[in-house]
Amino acid sequence: MAEPQPDAYDVVTYPNFAFPQTHPDRLASLARLFGMSPVPVERCRVLELACGNGGNLIPMAFTLPDSKFVGIDRAQQPIANGQATIAALGLKNIELKELDINEGADQLEEFDYIIAHGVYSWIPLEVRNRLLEICRSRLSPNGVVYISYNTYPGCHLRRITRELMLFHTKDTKHPSERVAQARALINWLADSQKPSNAYQLFLSEVRKDFSQKAEAVIYHDDLAEINSPVYFHQFAQHAAQYGLQFLSEAEYFDVQYSQLPPAVSEQLHLLGERDILSKEQYLDYLEGRSFRQTLLCHSRITLERDIPPARVRDFYLRAEVRPLSDNPDIHSNAVEEFQGKKGSAITTAFALGKAALVCLGEKYPRSLPFEVLSAEAHKRIGSPTEPDPENEAKLEELLLKAHGAGLIEMHLHVSSFALEPGERPVASPLARLQARDGSIITNLLHNNIKLEDDLGRQLLLLLDGTRDRSALFKEFQLAIGQISEKSSDRETLTKTEEFLKTLPTELEEKLGILGQLGLLLA
């Protein structure tokens, strides 16, 4: 009898990180925005299908101790690794199970939030059916499902290079060699085209993308045996067969269209009033989307697509935003532009709105409820303490618009962390554990952070709450010396010597940065 083949994810471990767009707070916040009554994040039940080593689920469990988390995956080694992390952190509210979707998922209970990231497009149709059946049967009445998947029309382009690489590597078995051969093919094809040729431009973009991708991602995503994109309307129809309806995209910005030319925006608006699914499909056509992160809920729920601006009062607001001007005029009707991460931007002449955006930027990464933000904005422009209903309504409208532009985050749950380091600073135990093995860590806001230098990682490891500034100074100085001894690079040694001269100041600054990054426990 033939030996059973090991799971591909045991052979090549897929990199697992935190995905902010899958956090139950994001799912609950979007559900509330569209008129649902989601289960409070602080006491909820979360299931992740194909959870890998729990890199996404474990940070959630760490910061939400009164909620329950279950992850399942058929690959043995990632589950074992995740279980070791759970044991090291002493978490009691999470369980990772070695379980195949097809075989043992009937044992699962009911969940308020279900996550399936990077699964749907890489499994056969019968397993896709099973996945959606689990989502339907195991989802609580006001629950939300997150499913990511590859989409057309964008994936028609990706399919070109995928088929070329599969042909080129068909006789190559070793994973690293397959990836190396795939990259070599793309480089060869890109270099062989005439400049400004449309095919050459496409191949150059693929080469750039591949240069930034991890080997395991190329192996499991681009060279996978199964990679089946669908059109959005096909996915929506598939979900409807299992009593699930389209709620939103996990990135609220992705369902907006005001950034398109006015005539196109108006056409999409009219289409959306009649048929929200068709509107979403045409958005994919317009933007050439190749990937979606769709939220679903039970079909029997009535959703409010026309969101009243006053609903922003239900949320805490947070924004990594700054004015384009060094000295923004928040008192007159002068137009000011505000920019956020990932190129998001908004312009406004509304004084109260400008003051609110400046306030949010200064308070980041803190979150503020609408009432507190409004009061602070009024104070900054010197307006009457008694809010004017008309101005309040304009502020609600601006903040909702800024959320749609990707400038402002809206939350039902407020993460707990310390901005200012205390006498004996304590960094997140999870981040300290992750820092021992690599440079990518998860902060208390469920965001990934890359620690670029060994010094930052060494400082993080020292912050276990047992050391005051004097002890930190001595041990950090010792750690720097050890790093220097291992280096033969003269430039590195010179920088280290300079760093040691300013260490007391640098230490305090680095502690402040760790606080701003959301890595210190309150």
NORLINBEL-V883549 format. One record per residue. N is the residue number from 1. RES is the residue in three letters. BURIAL is 1 if it has 24 or more other C-alpha atoms within 12 Angstrom, else 0. D_FIRST is the distance of its C-alpha to the first C-alpha in Angstrom with 2 decimals. Layout:
N/RES/BURIAL/D_FIRST ; N/RES/BURIAL/D_FIRST
//
This chain:
1/MET/0/0.00 ; 2/ALA/0/3.83 ; 3/GLU/0/6.52 ; 4/PRO/0/9.01 ; 5/GLN/0/12.03 ; 6/PRO/0/15.27 ; 7/ASP/0/18.09 ; 8/ALA/1/20.57 ; 9/TYR/1/23.34 ; 10/ASP/1/21.77 ; 11/VAL/0/21.55 ; 12/VAL/1/25.13 ; 13/THR/1/27.35 ; 14/TYR/1/29.63 ; 15/PRO/1/33.27 ; 16/ASN/1/34.45 ; 17/PHE/1/38.18 ; 18/ALA/1/40.69 ; 19/PHE/1/41.49 ; 20/PRO/1/45.06 ; 21/GLN/1/44.72 ; 22/THR/1/42.13 ; 23/HIS/1/44.26 ; 24/PRO/1/45.31 ; 25/ASP/1/48.92 ; 26/ARG/1/48.47 ; 27/LEU/1/46.85 ; 28/ALA/1/49.53 ; 29/SER/1/52.34 ; 30/LEU/1/51.44 ; 31/ALA/1/51.03 ; 32/ARG/1/54.49 ; 33/LEU/1/55.95 ; 34/PHE/1/55.06 ; 35/GLY/0/56.57 ; 36/MET/1/53.65 ; 37/SER/1/53.89 ; 38/PRO/1/50.74 ; 39/VAL/1/49.79 ; 40/PRO/1/51.45 ; 41/VAL/1/49.21 ; 42/GLU/1/50.40 ; 43/ARG/1/48.78 ; 44/CYS/1/45.84 ; 45/ARG/1/42.11 ; 46/VAL/1/39.82 ; 47/LEU/1/36.16 ; 48/GLU/1/34.29 ; 49/LEU/1/31.09 ; 50/ALA/1/28.82 ; 51/CYS/1/31.14 ; 52/GLY/1/29.34 ; 53/ASN/1/30.99 ; 54/GLY/1/33.93 ; 55/GLY/1/36.25 ; 56/ASN/1/37.99 ; 57/LEU/1/37.89 ; 58/ILE/1/38.85 ; 59/PRO/1/42.25 ; 60/MET/1/43.06 ; 61/ALA/1/42.36 ; 62/PHE/1/44.49 ; 63/THR/1/47.51 ; 64/LEU/1/47.23 ; 65/PRO/0/46.96 ; 66/ASP/0/47.89 ; 67/SER/1/45.20 ; 68/LYS/1/41.58 ; 69/PHE/1/38.58 ; 70/VAL/1/34.90 ; 71/GLY/1/32.27 ; 72/ILE/1/28.65 ; 73/ASP/1/25.92 ; 74/ARG/1/22.13 ; 75/ALA/1/22.09 ; 76/GLN/1/22.02 ; 77/GLN/1/24.21 ; 78/PRO/1/27.10 ; 79/ILE/1/27.39 ; 80/ALA/1/27.54 ; 81/ASN/1/30.19 ; 82/GLY/1/32.16 ; 83/GLN/1/32.13 ; 84/ALA/0/33.55 ; 85/THR/1/36.30 ; 86/ILE/1/37.14 ; 87/ALA/0/37.47 ; 88/ALA/0/39.65 ; 89/LEU/1/41.93 ; 90/GLY/0/42.05 ; 91/LEU/1/41.44 ; 92/LYS/0/41.23 ; 93/ASN/1/41.20 ; 94/ILE/1/37.81 ; 95/GLU/1/34.19 ; 96/LEU/1/31.10 ; 97/LYS/1/27.91 ; 98/GLU/1/24.27 ; 99/LEU/1/23.89 ; 100/ASP/1/22.55 ; 101/ILE/1/25.36 ; 102/ASN/1/23.36 ; 103/GLU/0/22.28 ; 104/GLY/0/24.93 ; 105/ALA/1/28.10 ; 106/ASP/0/29.74 ; 107/GLN/0/30.42 ; 108/LEU/1/32.77 ; 109/GLU/0/36.54 ; 110/GLU/1/39.29 ; 111/PHE/1/40.16 ; 112/ASP/1/43.28 ; 113/TYR/1/41.69 ; 114/ILE/1/38.20 ; 115/ILE/1/37.03 ; 116/ALA/1/34.31 ; 117/HIS/1/35.03 ; 118/GLY/1/33.01 ; 119/VAL/1/30.39 ; 120/TYR/1/31.60 ; 121/SER/1/31.46 ; 122/TRP/1/28.00 ; 123/ILE/1/25.98 ; 124/PRO/0/25.29 ; 125/LEU/0/28.07 ; 126/GLU/0/26.40 ; 127/VAL/0/25.99 ; 128/ARG/1/29.60 ; 129/ASN/1/30.65 ; 130/ARG/1/28.99 ; 131/LEU/1/30.73 ; 132/LEU/1/34.08 ; 133/GLU/1/33.59 ; 134/ILE/1/33.10 ; 135/CYS/1/36.20 ; 136/ARG/1/38.20 ; 137/SER/1/37.24 ; 138/ARG/1/37.28 ; 139/LEU/1/40.41 ; 140/SER/1/43.68 ; 141/PRO/1/46.69 ; 142/ASN/1/48.20 ; 143/GLY/1/44.98 ; 144/VAL/1/44.01 ; 145/VAL/1/40.70 ; 146/TYR/1/40.12 ; 147/ILE/1/37.66 ; 148/SER/1/37.62 ; 149/TYR/1/36.36 ; 150/ASN/1/37.02 ; 151/THR/1/39.75 ; 152/TYR/1/41.52 ; 153/PRO/1/43.91 ; 154/GLY/1/43.36 ; 155/CYS/1/39.67 ; 156/HIS/0/40.58 ; 157/LEU/0/41.79 ; 158/ARG/1/38.78 ; 159/ARG/1/36.56 ; 160/ILE/0/38.33 ; 161/THR/1/37.30 ; 162/ARG/1/33.80 ; 163/GLU/1/33.12 ; 164/LEU/1/34.79 ; 165/MET/1/32.71 ; 166/LEU/1/29.39 ; 167/PHE/0/30.40 ; 168/HIS/1/31.62 ; 169/THR/1/28.52 ; 170/LYS/0/25.88 ; 171/ASP/0/24.79 ; 172/THR/0/25.17 ; 173/LYS/0/22.22 ; 174/HIS/0/23.89 ; 175/PRO/1/25.53 ; 176/SER/0/28.91 ; 177/GLU/0/29.15 ; 178/ARG/1/28.40 ; 179/VAL/1/31.18 ; 180/ALA/1/33.51 ; 181/GLN/1/33.07 ; 182/ALA/1/33.68 ; 183/ARG/1/36.83 ; 184/ALA/0/38.00 ; 185/LEU/1/37.74 ; 186/ILE/1/39.80 ; 187/ASN/1/42.37 ; 188/TRP/0/42.66 ; 189/LEU/1/43.14 ; 190/ALA/1/45.66 ; 191/ASP/0/47.65 ; 192/SER/0/47.84 ; 193/GLN/0/49.69 ; 194/LYS/0/53.43 ; 195/PRO/0/55.07 ; 196/SER/0/55.67 ; 197/ASN/0/53.28 ; 198/ALA/0/51.58 ; 199/TYR/0/48.15 ; 200/GLN/0/49.01 ; 201/LEU/0/50.11 ; 202/PHE/1/46.86 ; 203/LEU/1/44.76 ; 204/SER/1/46.99 ; 205/GLU/0/46.31 ; 206/VAL/1/42.54 ; 207/ARG/1/42.91 ; 208/LYS/0/45.02 ; 209/ASP/0/42.48 ; 210/PHE/1/39.60 ; 211/SER/0/41.74 ; 212/GLN/0/41.97 ; 213/LYS/0/38.35 ; 214/ALA/0/35.94 ; 215/GLU/1/32.99 ; 216/ALA/1/30.52 ; 217/VAL/1/32.53 ; 218/ILE/1/32.37 ; 219/TYR/1/28.64 ; 220/HIS/1/27.85 ; 221/ASP/1/30.78 ; 222/ASP/1/31.77 ; 223/LEU/1/28.54 ; 224/ALA/1/26.28 ; 225/GLU/0/23.99 ; 226/ILE/0/26.05 ; 227/ASN/1/29.77 ; 228/SER/1/31.67 ; 229/PRO/1/35.38 ; 230/VAL/1/37.57 ; 231/TYR/1/41.31 ; 232/PHE/1/42.86 ; 233/HIS/1/44.03 ; 234/GLN/0/40.49 ; 235/PHE/1/39.32 ; 236/ALA/1/42.36 ; 237/GLN/0/41.71 ; 238/HIS/1/38.10 ; 239/ALA/1/39.35 ; 240/ALA/1/42.09 ; 241/GLN/0/39.62 ; 242/TYR/1/38.58 ; 243/GLY/1/42.17 ; 244/LEU/1/42.46 ; 245/GLN/1/45.28 ; 246/PHE/1/46.13 ; 247/LEU/1/48.13 ; 248/SER/1/48.52 ; 249/GLU/1/46.88 ; 250/ALA/1/46.18 ; 251/GLU/1/48.78 ; 252/TYR/1/51.92 ; 253/PHE/1/53.28 ; 254/ASP/1/50.59 ; 255/VAL/1/52.18 ; 256/GLN/1/55.65 ; 257/TYR/1/57.42 ; 258/SER/0/60.92 ; 259/GLN/1/60.06 ; 260/LEU/0/59.95 ; 261/PRO/0/63.19 ; 262/PRO/0/65.49 ; 263/ALA/0/65.28 ; 264/VAL/0/61.45 ; 265/SER/0/61.49 ; 266/GLU/0/63.87 ; 267/GLN/0/61.72 ; 268/LEU/1/58.63 ; 269/HIS/1/60.72 ; 270/LEU/0/61.88 ; 271/LEU/0/58.39 ; 272/GLY/0/57.04 ; 273/GLU/0/59.71 ; 274/ARG/0/58.47 ; 275/ASP/0/54.70 ; 276/ILE/1/53.07 ; 277/LEU/1/49.69 ; 278/SER/1/51.36 ; 279/LYS/1/53.26 ; 280/GLU/1/50.07 ; 281/GLN/1/48.52 ; 282/TYR/1/51.64 ; 283/LEU/1/51.59 ; 284/ASP/1/48.19 ; 285/TYR/0/49.74 ; 286/LEU/0/52.70 ; 287/GLU/0/50.80 ; 288/GLY/0/47.77 ; 289/ARG/1/45.41 ; 290/SER/1/41.80 ; 291/PHE/1/40.85 ; 292/ARG/1/41.90 ; 293/GLN/1/41.82 ; 294/THR/1/42.69 ; 295/LEU/1/43.81 ; 296/LEU/1/43.42 ; 297/CYS/1/44.98 ; 298/HIS/1/45.22 ; 299/SER/1/46.90 ; 300/ARG/0/49.54 ; 301/ILE/1/51.11 ; 302/THR/0/54.25 ; 303/LEU/1/54.37 ; 304/GLU/0/57.60 ; 305/ARG/1/57.22 ; 306/ASP/0/60.90 ; 307/ILE/0/60.80 ; 308/PRO/0/64.20 ; 309/PRO/1/65.10 ; 310/ALA/1/66.28 ; 311/ARG/1/62.65 ; 312/VAL/1/62.45 ; 313/ARG/1/64.42 ; 314/ASP/1/61.28 ; 315/PHE/1/59.60 ; 316/TYR/1/59.87 ; 317/LEU/1/60.37 ; 318/ARG/1/59.15 ; 319/ALA/1/59.62 ; 320/GLU/1/59.15 ; 321/VAL/1/62.09 ; 322/ARG/1/65.11 ; 323/PRO/1/68.20 ; 324/LEU/0/68.52 ; 325/SER/0/72.09 ; 326/ASP/0/72.87 ; 327/ASN/0/75.57 ; 328/PRO/1/74.64 ; 329/ASP/1/77.59 ; 330/ILE/1/76.62 ; 331/HIS/1/80.18 ; 332/SER/0/81.19 ; 333/ASN/0/79.67 ; 334/ALA/0/78.49 ; 335/VAL/0/75.04 ; 336/GLU/1/72.41 ; 337/GLU/1/68.82 ; 338/PHE/1/66.06 ; 339/GLN/1/62.73 ; 340/GLY/1/59.42 ; 341/LYS/0/56.05 ; 342/LYS/0/54.04 ; 343/GLY/0/57.28 ; 344/SER/1/58.31 ; 345/ALA/1/62.08 ; 346/ILE/1/64.86 ; 347/THR/1/68.63 ; 348/THR/1/71.24 ; 349/ALA/1/74.99 ; 350/PHE/1/74.81 ; 351/ALA/1/76.27 ; 352/LEU/1/74.55 ; 353/GLY/1/71.17 ; 354/LYS/1/71.70 ; 355/ALA/1/72.61 ; 356/ALA/1/69.50 ; 357/LEU/1/67.20 ; 358/VAL/1/68.97 ; 359/CYS/1/68.57 ; 360/LEU/1/64.82 ; 361/GLY/1/64.34 ; 362/GLU/0/66.33 ; 363/LYS/0/64.53 ; 364/TYR/1/60.98 ; 365/PRO/1/58.44 ; 366/ARG/1/60.33 ; 367/SER/1/60.23 ; 368/LEU/1/63.41 ; 369/PRO/1/64.04 ; 370/PHE/1/66.15 ; 371/GLU/1/69.30 ; 372/VAL/0/69.25 ; 373/LEU/1/68.56 ; 374/SER/1/71.36 ; 375/ALA/1/73.81 ; 376/GLU/1/73.05 ; 377/ALA/1/73.45 ; 378/HIS/1/76.78 ; 379/LYS/0/77.95 ; 380/ARG/1/77.17 ; 381/ILE/1/79.20 ; 382/GLY/0/81.97 ; 383/SER/0/81.77 ; 384/PRO/0/83.03 ; 385/THR/0/81.06 ; 386/GLU/0/81.00 ; 387/PRO/0/78.22 ; 388/ASP/0/79.33 ; 389/PRO/0/77.17 ; 390/GLU/0/77.28 ; 391/ASN/0/76.13 ; 392/GLU/1/73.42 ; 393/ALA/1/72.09 ; 394/LYS/1/72.17 ; 395/LEU/1/70.27 ; 396/GLU/1/67.57 ; 397/GLU/1/67.25 ; 398/LEU/1/67.05 ; 399/LEU/1/64.38 ; 400/LEU/1/62.21 ; 401/LYS/1/62.71 ; 402/ALA/1/61.82 ; 403/HIS/1/58.60 ; 404/GLY/1/57.75 ; 405/ALA/1/58.52 ; 406/GLY/1/55.99 ; 407/LEU/1/58.87 ; 408/ILE/1/58.77 ; 409/GLU/1/55.98 ; 410/MET/1/56.51 ; 411/HIS/1/55.01 ; 412/LEU/1/55.13 ; 413/HIS/1/53.88 ; 414/VAL/1/55.65 ; 415/SER/1/53.60 ; 416/SER/1/55.10 ; 417/PHE/1/55.79 ; 418/ALA/1/58.76 ; 419/LEU/1/60.56 ; 420/GLU/1/62.85 ; 421/PRO/1/61.50 ; 422/GLY/1/63.04 ; 423/GLU/0/64.47 ; 424/ARG/0/61.04 ; 425/PRO/1/58.63 ; 426/VAL/1/55.16 ; 427/ALA/1/52.43 ; 428/SER/1/49.45 ; 429/PRO/1/47.02 ; 430/LEU/1/44.14 ; 431/ALA/1/45.78 ; 432/ARG/1/46.41 ; 433/LEU/1/42.78 ; 434/GLN/1/41.68 ; 435/ALA/1/44.38 ; 436/ARG/0/42.90 ; 437/ASP/0/39.77 ; 438/GLY/0/41.13 ; 439/SER/1/44.01 ; 440/ILE/1/42.98 ; 441/ILE/1/44.15 ; 442/THR/1/44.77 ; 443/ASN/1/48.32 ; 444/LEU/1/49.66 ; 445/LEU/1/50.13 ; 446/HIS/1/46.39 ; 447/ASN/1/47.00 ; 448/ASN/1/45.26 ; 449/ILE/1/47.54 ; 450/LYS/0/47.00 ; 451/LEU/1/48.86 ; 452/GLU/0/49.93 ; 453/ASP/0/51.34 ; 454/ASP/1/50.45 ; 455/LEU/1/53.78 ; 456/GLY/1/53.09 ; 457/ARG/1/49.75 ; 458/GLN/1/51.47 ; 459/LEU/1/54.18 ; 460/LEU/1/51.74 ; 461/LEU/1/50.00 ; 462/LEU/1/53.43 ; 463/LEU/1/54.27 ; 464/ASP/1/53.13 ; 465/GLY/0/56.55 ; 466/THR/0/57.72 ; 467/ARG/1/59.70 ; 468/ASP/0/63.08 ; 469/ARG/1/64.35 ; 470/SER/0/65.58 ; 471/ALA/0/62.26 ; 472/LEU/1/60.38 ; 473/PHE/1/62.79 ; 474/LYS/0/62.31 ; 475/GLU/1/58.51 ; 476/PHE/1/58.21 ; 477/GLN/1/60.59 ; 478/LEU/0/58.47 ; 479/ALA/1/55.28 ; 480/ILE/1/57.11 ; 481/GLY/0/58.22 ; 482/GLN/0/54.72 ; 483/ILE/1/53.51 ; 484/SER/1/56.47 ; 485/GLU/0/55.75 ; 486/LYS/0/52.28 ; 487/SER/0/53.74 ; 488/SER/0/55.50 ; 489/ASP/0/56.50 ; 490/ARG/0/60.30 ; 491/GLU/0/60.32 ; 492/THR/0/57.94 ; 493/LEU/0/60.09 ; 494/THR/0/63.25 ; 495/LYS/0/61.86 ; 496/THR/1/60.80 ; 497/GLU/0/64.31 ; 498/GLU/0/65.89 ; 499/PHE/0/63.59 ; 500/LEU/1/64.59 ; 501/LYS/0/68.25 ; 502/THR/0/67.76 ; 503/LEU/1/65.10 ; 504/PRO/0/66.97 ; 505/THR/0/67.47 ; 506/GLU/0/64.04 ; 507/LEU/1/62.40 ; 508/GLU/1/64.19 ; 509/GLU/0/63.36 ; 510/LYS/1/59.66 ; 511/LEU/1/59.67 ; 512/GLY/1/61.36 ; 513/ILE/1/58.75 ; 514/LEU/1/55.94 ; 515/GLY/1/57.88 ; 516/GLN/1/58.26 ; 517/LEU/1/54.52 ; 518/GLY/1/53.87 ; 519/LEU/1/52.32 ; 520/LEU/1/54.81 ; 521/LEU/1/54.67 ; 522/ALA/0/57.77
//
